[in-house]
């Protein structure tokens, strides 16, 4: 099991993740894609990364807007897995021409 991050660690690492914010024991971001197909491509790209990491986000998709919630359920909060997946989501969003907002 992954180690829980301290509040200071979460704050410091979120400073390197524009568009992401903390929501209790999770981090969240909303991604606005150029269109619906781009939003779906983003979800598919992240699904491949998440499966490889064996760490799966909560995803909500509404037309071209996706909302991402990351937490490590079995650890009971935020771990480095969440931070790493957030970086991958941000990278995939940029590749689709999407913008993040926390």
Secondary structure, 3 states (H helix, E strand, C coil): CCCECCHHHHHHHHCCCCCCEEECCEEEEEEECCCHHHHHHHHHHHHHHHHHHCCCCEEEEECCEEEEEECEHHHCECEHHHHHHHHHHHHHHHHCCCEEEC
